[in-house]
Amino acid sequence: MSELSALNGAAFHGTVTVEDAGLQGMIALRGDLASAKLAKAVKVATGLAIPAVRKISSEGDKAVAWMSPDELLILAPYEDTGDVVAQLNEALAGEHVLVQNLSDARATFSLTGAPGALREVLAKLAPVDLSPDAFGPGDFRRTRLAQVAGAFWFEDTTTARVICFRSVAEYVYGLLCVSAEDGGEVGIFG
């Protein structure tokens, strides 16, 4: 396991603050999301239910995000990831599932700022309707960030999290910083 996050604590302060969020435990769980056994295993491992389509549920330092009709992304403290993977594998023995630790293959960024500015920074990069009526806390999107794959959600009205492949972390960080530069506001969200 890694000892350093992708950008080792980098931070930018513009219309919003963009920060390397540090090491984050991430587990891909693929299987039948309608399975009672899978739902129970997720609940025991995280304390959370399987979220609805394009949603994320979180409590404390754990979260479960809907990634596709047969995939969840489980977030846990980085140092606990191995234990969560083992717990899921044990609970789901005999089931047709894949449990994979992705922690060192991904990078996570935290964006904080005024609600309108936060929405605008992400809207410049992703083909997602970010109007408050269409996307709010608890919504989750797996999408593109300019030319690369990524995902994001709002933790609350002033905080968003962005995930991308670690191999493109510097590129995504640069995109987010340029999008958040002072003076580049479009003004769509106030």
N, C-alpha and C positions, 0 to 999 in steps of 0.2 A: 504494500500500500504506500501511497505517496506521503511525503512529509510536507510538501508545499502545494498550495493551490496553483491554478494555472497562471495567474498573474501576481501571485505573492503579495496580495493586499493593495493592488493599484486602486487609485481613487481619482475621480474628476468631479469638479464642482462647476456646474453651469446652470442652466434653467432647472435642471434636476441634478442630484448627486448620483453618480454611477460608481459603484464599488465592486471589486472582486469580493464575493461573499464568503470566500474561504472554502475549506474542504466540506463537502456535503455527501453524506451517504445516499446512494441511489441504487435501487434494485428494480430491474425489469421483471415483471411477473406476467407470463403469457399463459393463457388457458381459457377455459369456458367461464366467462364472467357470470353466467347464470347458475353456476354450480354452488350448491349450499355448502359443500365441503371447502371450496375455495373461499367463499365469503366468510366462513367461520375462521379459516386460517388467517386471513387478512385481519379480521377483527381481533383475534387473539394476539397477533404479532404487533399490531399498531394501535389497537383500541378504536379503530375507525371502520366504518362501513364502506363498501365499494361505492364510489360516487356515481352520479348520473353521467350521461354522455356530456363530454366537454366541460366537466366540473372537476374541482379539487376539494377534498375535505382535509382539514388539518386541526390538530390540537396539540399544543405544546410544541415539542420538537419533532413531531412526526406528521406526515401527510401522505395521502393516497390520491393520485391523479389518474383520470381516465385518458388513456393514450390512443386506443383504437378499440374496435369491438371485441378484441381478444387480448388486450394488453393494458396493464396498469403500471404506473411508475410509483414506487414506494420511496419516500424520503424519510430518512432516519439520521440520527447523529452518526457522523463518519466512523467513529470508533466502535459503534454498535452494529455496523452493517453485517459483519461476518456472523454475528449471533442471530440477527433477523433472517438472514439467508438460510442458516441451519435450521432455525425454527420453522420456516416456511417449507423447506424441503422435507423435514420430518412429518409435518402435519399433512403434506400433500403427497406422501409416498403412495405410489400406485396410480396416481392421477396423471393424465396427459398434460403436463405443465412444463414450463421452463422458468427457472428462478436464476437470475444472473446479476451479479454485482457489477454495476456500471460506474461506480464512484470515481474511479481514476480515469475514466474515458470521457467525463463530462466536466464542464465548468459552469459555475453559477454566479450571476451578478445580481446585486440589489440596487434598485433605483428608488430614490426618495425625492419627493417634491410636491408642489401644489398639484391638486388633481388634474387640472386642465393641462399643465405642462407635462405631467407624467404621461397622460394619454397621447399628447402630441408627439413626444419623443418616440413612442412605440409605433404610432400611426405612420410616421415617416418611413418606417422600415418594414412593416408587415401588412399584408393585404387582409386586414381584419377590421370589421366595424367596431371601433372603440368608443362609440357614443355611450354615455352612461346608461341608456336604456338597453343597449345591446350587450354590454360587457362590463361586469363589475366584480367585486370581491367574490371569490368562489368559482368564477369562470376560469377556464383553462384552455389555451390554444396551442396546438402543435402546428407550426407554420414555417414560413420562411422569414428570415431577417436579412433583407437585401438578397444576397446570392447563396445563403447557407441555411441549413435546417436549424430550427430552434423551437423553443416553447416558452410561454410566459403566462403569468397570472398576477392578479392584484391580491396582495395579502390584506390590504385595506385601501381606502381611497387615496392614500399618499405614499404607498409602498408597493412596488412591483418586483417580481423575481423573474429572471431570464435564465434559461438553460440552453447550452449549446455543446457541441462536441469540443473536447479540450483542444483538439488539433486546430480549431479555428477561433479559439478564445481571444487571441490578440486582435484578430480581424473584427469580431463582434464587439469587443470592447471599444475599438476605434470607431465603429459605426455608431455605437451608443453615445460616445463622447461627441462626435461631430453633430449628431442629431440633437444633443443637449447643449450645444454652444450658445452662449448669450448672443442675442441679436438674430438668431435664426428662427424665431417663433413665426408660425403661420397664423396662429390665433383662432383656429377652428374651435377649440374647446374652452375658450374664455381666458 
